[in-house]
Amino acid sequence: MNQSHMLLKDMILADGRTADILIEDNRISKVAAKLDQPAGAKVIDGRGRLAAVPPFYNMHTHSAMTLLRGYADDMELFKWLNEYIWPAEAKLTGDDIYWGTRLAAQEMIRGGTVFMNDMYWFQKDTARAVEDSGLRAMIGCMFMCDGKGELLARNRVENAELLEKYSDGGRDGRIAINLAPHAVYTVSEKVFRDVAEEAAAKDLYIHLHLAETAKEVADCRAAHGGLTPTAYLDKLGLLGPKTLLAHCVHLTEEDIAILRERKCVLINSTCSNLKLCSGRMPYFEAVTRGGCRLAIGTDGASSSNNLSMFEAAKFTSLVAKERAGDPTVAPAAEVFAIATRGGAEAVGLDAGEIAPGKLADLMLIDLDSPLMIGDYSLISNLVYSADTSVVDTVICNGRVLMEHRVVPGEAEVLAEARKCCRRIAGFRR
């Protein structure tokens, strides 16, 4: 079999047309009504019952927190962090992170997600798990400070290990690195300035939490002369087109104007925000009227409890409508584009579209699922009706990661992740 060629036959496209799709190496080379089958090419025959659409790009997550799914629920953010999550994380090992990330990858593949923007500990183990899974990822060099405002020693060690091993993109160039200062309440001004300087010098993306809670905003104003977290970060030089900002719940009109002018990417994680009662991102004010760039992420599975981008997209749309009091806000086509092409573009990936020349990232949807009928609008069904069960096949970088709902090696991943969870359960005793 010619591993560099793949033909997807008789696929339904988002606009309703039926087409064949030829993949050569890791890119889509042709999309046409009928294409000749290259000798020895792998063929997936949709028989007019599979739809080929762009996959999801999960723009904010802490992947290995799959191991903490259900570990601590139904409490406010800072109690959840200080009394449960951070103490548990202090006891995790690199092996935990590897298997937790492999578990996250299995879940994301089954849900049609091919990319994660990850912020967590033991980053080289995260990267190794991503490589082994076949996904793409942008992995953050973490920055958190001690009580004296100094960078944690483990950050220095783990960031150096990540940069040393994965600055070249890793296997097949699927790994990118960014700088990930956690938040304004865990990173000192000095370290923020160092991050801004390093990002500018090395042309790196920056990924952090911003304005997630009202307490974060109030504390920042009190500590920094009335500046909101957005204004404070802008003063320190952290905001720009390569700044990826998670949550962005509590924004003023002045904040929105700054974020639009700096062309930052806001990342909505509605399910996590709702569960922790952090608030609702002002979609209408920031995106519809404000013109800010937006992407969507699930957050970690300890706060959103799953990594379904179907769910994240649906809640993004529904909560935006409810908050604005307008059912026309955040329409399905707009939200689906944000969850797919929008995420890819935000991190410079030439992907997120089924078109010649684009990277071969696709998900194939089972149109015979009850969730996809009535079949008046494929995109509306994907945003408002579908769940992960409709995903039949996933292709990332020209490689099939799941075919007809089978993900190779899944049994081992589940078994090893369960072993990790049994050990972690002892932390609460």
Secondary structure, DSSP 4 states (H G I P E B T S, - for coil): -EEEEEEEEEEEPTTS-EEEEEEETTEEEEEESS-PPPTTEEEEE-TTSEEEE--EEEEEE-GGGGGGTTTS-SS-HHHIIIIIIHHHHTT--HHHHHHHHHHHHHHHHHTTEEEEEE--SSHHHHHHHHHHHT-EEEEEEEE-B-TTSPBPHHHHHHHHHHHHHHTT-SGGG-EEEEEEE--TTTS-HHHHHHHHHHHHHHT--EEEEES-SHHHHHHHHHHTTT--HHHHHHHTT--STTEEEEE--S--HHHHHHHHHHTPEEEE-HHHHHHTT-----HIIIIITT--EEEE----TTTTSS--HHHHHHHHHHHHHHHHT-TTSS-HHHHHHIIIIIHHHHTT-S-SS-STTSB--EEEEETTSGGG-S-S-HHHIIIII--GGGEEEEEETTEEEEBTTB-TTHHHHHHHHHHHHHHHHGGG-
